[in-house]
Amino acid sequence: MTDYDTSTHTASELVHLVTGHLDVVFTERESDYRGVYHLAQGAYRRIEIQPNSIPGDDSQDDLYTPEHPEVQVLLLTNTPAPEPTLHTRLGAIQGLAHLSRKSR
């Protein structure tokens, strides 16, 4: 199950805030497809902080979630089932809003 949340914070601000609320450690990753993103793995499985703007093939940036073009930064959580504790803790972060949920 993947949840998509959006933030009014920059990616680095959100890394700091989520680290404080969940006691996780993020590592910065770089991908040709996704650009620079941040990944934490642990008790809550996989948490990623991803810019919505990602490198495109034609030197133009594409959107990770084109259905939300106004979104700057995404928080992606990937868990095997809904995780109420995770969402309660994330809900305490001001400026974070839930976008959608996709089941695998």
Secondary structure, 3 states (H helix, E strand, C coil): CEEEEEECCCHHHHHHHHHHHHCCCCEEEEECCCEEEEEEEECCEEEEEEECEECCCCCCCEECCCCCCCCCEEEEEECCCCCHHHHHHHHCCCCEEEEEEECC
